[in-house]
Structure formats: structure tokens, C-alpha cells
Amino acid sequence: MNTSISRREFLKRSSAAGGTAVLAASTAGPLLAQISGDASIPAVLGGAKAHGKSWPTWPAWDPANDAEVTKVLHGTTWSRSKLVKQFEEKWAEKMGAKYCLAVVNGTNALSASFMVMDLNPGDEVICAPYTFSASLLGVLYKGAMPVFVDIDPLTYQMDPSKLEAKITPRTKAILPVHICGYASDMERIMEIARKHKLQVVEDVCQAHMTAIKGKNLGTFGTTGCFSFQTSKVMPIGEGGAIITDDAELHDRLYSYHNYGYKTNILPGSYDNIAAYILGNKIRMAEYQAAIGLCQLRKLEEQTQIRNENAAYLTPKLAAIPGITPVKPYPNVTRLSYYMYPFIYNESEFNGLSRASFVKALSAEGVPASPGYPKYPIYTQEFIHEMFKTEVYKKFYTSKELDWEAYKAKNECPGLMETFDTSVWLSTTGMLLGSKSDMDDVARAVEKVHKNSAKLKTA
Ligand SMILES: Cc1ncc(COP(=O)(O)O)c(C=O)c1O
């Protein structure tokens, strides 16, 4: 069959069909599918999309709140002041923590936690590997050694059953990363931490409002670190927060975030500005807090909508052969749904590669990605760089700093499996849609499944 078609012929046929076809295809099949708007043909082959509408935009701003932000800008107090304090009080209350410190971003929330903690060169920190550099920069700033414990490929979280085997007399802390908005098993992790007297820094940058038996993530560990970066469910653009119940630690964190000055020295004040700890300057600004206070008002309702939609969507997706939604840890009572991740089994899709699946699903109007690229964190050069410094050479043996041996020792097969099989639906906006939008999502996946043989050979 001759499938090529001239542009002139295409335009003629398009206009005959009301001119709705898109000049994206180069074969007659796709062209005809577009003209007829055939929903049974995969959109990537020119058929009509399973979801043809746009999704709720993210991040979203309610213009009714403009005045609250412009009030700050029209005033002269732009650096940390009353609004930042108010935001901290509200975030602590929302999370159920005694103290909150607002900072510039999630990366610095995490780093600050490690910087003020009892952690020194020669110590070890057990880290979750399904993340990127931001989670553990502070571990390296302190001259400590990241030790990785594999994830459970069904939950994507640090596998607590493998945790204790990694503990040595040098272990000082654990870093669980609650990835994709799901929860690590904090009950077991904390049990182990208490038994071995370890500090716990929770990376909650993707999991605001996720709760275990009604207790929010971030309140289990020594500190809980949040990001308010644009894509997150609590978007400020940039911003972060550290929550803790430890008054002394909060005090040190405050000093650290403000040049190392004593707590409650405010910007612009020249009282007692002698630094007493080695600090940094990572203060949240007033206009960031103003945005945050507005966004915070919507968070509860949006989280509820996402949870309701996910509860509706999950059985539909789980019923499709080859799709296994990531399993929330059993005692989870609420999820943030920053992402909606599932495990893709290409053998149930006639061998259609994960990359082709993601492309086909996105073409259906359901934006999907393969998640983090296959570049395990324990093989990344930023760790290797630190091994070459005099500090590391002084505190670790040459055997411990052997890069090939380090990579082999930290290998995480569960993580590698996840890299190959994960699909993330970016759901901050998507899961705010209607039930019929959720039907579209399930229909899109079903459609790709039904047409997988055709898509594989396309
Ligand atoms: C798991 C995780 N950790 C840390 C961060 C760092 O947060 P930020 O981008 O606010 O610095 C992010 C967000 O980007 C994240 O997703």
C-alpha cells in the first residue's frame, strides 16, 4: 500500500473534513484517523486523543490574592519579617510540628538540617537512592559518607527490611526520601532509628500532607524538610521549610539560616550581630511568605480532591494488564499525589517499549514521563569529587574511597528495576480534574494497551 501523501492532497482532504486535521502525520492511516477524529486509533498514529481538553494548570494562582502580595511589594519590608513568621506558625500547625523555619528552598532545608546536626567527617548517613543530589548535599558538606539502602520497587521507598544491615558503629543518621508524594515506612524506620540512636532527616520535598495513621510526614524524624518549588503541591516558586519538635535544634537552625547570629536577630538589626555558629544566609523573603500564605489556604481542599480522584482512578488502572500502580505503604491515610507513579510491564503490552508507551500516552493528552533517568545517585560524580578532597582522604581509608568499590558496594537492584519500569503521571494539575477526566486517563492507557501490537510496529 502506498502510504505517502502529498501536502496538496493532505490539505484538500483536510478542508473536505472541515479543516480540523493537524499537519503532523505523514501516512494515509494517521491522516484519515485525524480527519475522522477516530478515537479508536492511537493519537500518536493520528487518531483523536483520549483526552482532548487541557488540564488544570499548575502552578495556579488566584488573582483574588494579588493584593496580599502587592501589599508587600508596595511596602518597604521585603526581607524576613512578620509574614515569614506567620507562615512558619501556620506551616508548623498544619503539619503538626512544634517549630518551623522557613528557608529559600528544599535543597537548603535539607542541607541546613545536616549542617546543624551532630554529624562529622568519618560518620555515615544511610540514604534512600531514588532521588537526586539535592537530598544529600548536606551529608557531603559535613564530610560524612552516604551509604545507600535499596528501595522496594513496588513502593519506590527505602526498604526498611534492608536498613539494619547497613548500620555500622559509624552510622549517625538516616535520610528517607518520600518520593513521588508517597510515604516511606516511617514507623519501622523510626523504630530502627530509636534502637540505634540515630538522627533522621525526612526529605518531604515531594510529600506535603502525606500522612501515616493521620500523622503528617516530616513529623516522624528529627527534622522534616519541605520544598515549595513551582511544581510542588504547595508552590511558591522557590521556598522551603524545616519542621522539628526539638527546640534547641530549631534554635540552631534559625541561627544557621541567618549568618550564624543568635536566634531572633532580624534582618536590618545591628544588635548582637556577632556570629556564634558557622552559618549561612538562607532566609525566606516576605513576598515568598505572602504567596505561601495564600497557597496554603487551598492545600487541604486540593489534597482532598487529588485523593478522591486517585481513589477513583487506581482500580481502573490496576485492571489494565501490565499496569501496577505504586503501592502506598499500608498505614498511609492520605497522599500528596505530587505524582501518580505506576510500574509498566512491557510484556503485557506486546513488547511495546516503555519509551514508546510514554510517548503514546502523552499523545493521548495524558502527560507521562519515565521518571528519573537511569543514572543512580551512588554513581554520580559529585560524590566521587568529594572522595578526592583532603578531608575525605584524612577520615576514610583508601579502600573506602575506591570509587569502583564504592559503586559496587552501594548497588541497588530494586532501584535499577524501577528506572526501567517506572511511569510518572504528573498529577498536581491532572488530579484536580473531574471524574470524567479520570475516565479519560484510564481510557487513554486502555487504548494504548489495546493498540500495543500496532504501536510496536509503527
Ligand atoms: C526529593 C526532593 N528533594 C529535594 C528537592 C529540592 O527542593 P528545591 O528544589 O526546593 O531546592 C526536591 C525538589 O526539587 C525534591 O523533589
The ligand as an SDF file (V2000), in Angstrom:
LIG
                    3D

 16 16  0  0  0  0  0  0  0  0999 V2000
   13.0010   14.7250   46.5840 C   0  0  0  0  0  0  0  0  0  0  0  0
   13.4490   16.1510   46.5310 C   0  0  0  0  0  0  0  0  0  0  0  0
   14.4220   16.5610   47.3670 N   0  0  0  0  0  0  0  0  0  0  0  0
   14.8630   17.8130   47.3530 C   0  0  0  0  0  0  0  0  0  0  0  0
   14.3480   18.7630   46.4870 C   0  0  0  0  0  0  0  0  0  0  0  0
   14.9400   20.1340   46.4880 C   0  0  0  0  0  0  0  0  0  0  0  0
   13.9800   21.1440   46.6540 O   0  0  0  0  0  0  0  0  0  0  0  0
   14.1840   22.5790   45.9700 P   0  0  0  0  0  0  0  0  0  0  0  0
   14.0050   22.4110   44.5010 O   0  0  0  0  0  0  0  0  0  0  0  0
   13.1290   23.4270   46.5890 O   0  0  0  0  0  0  0  0  0  0  0  0
   15.5410   23.0310   46.3270 O   0  0  0  0  0  0  0  0  0  0  0  0
   13.3080   18.3920   45.6230 C   0  0  0  0  0  0  0  0  0  0  0  0
   12.6690   19.3410   44.6910 C   0  0  0  0  0  0  0  0  0  0  0  0
   13.1110   19.7660   43.6920 O   0  0  0  0  0  0  0  0  0  0  0  0
   12.8720   17.0440   45.6150 C   0  0  0  0  0  0  0  0  0  0  0  0
   11.9350   16.6460   44.7640 O   0  0  0  0  0  0  0  0  0  0  0  0
  1  2  1  0
  2  3  1  0
  2 15  2  0
  3  4  2  0
  4  5  1  0
  5  6  1  0
  5 12  2  0
  6  7  1  0
  7  8  1  0
  8  9  2  0
  8 10  1  0
  8 11  1  0
 12 13  1  0
 12 15  1  0
 13 14  2  0
 15 16  1  0
M  END
$$$$
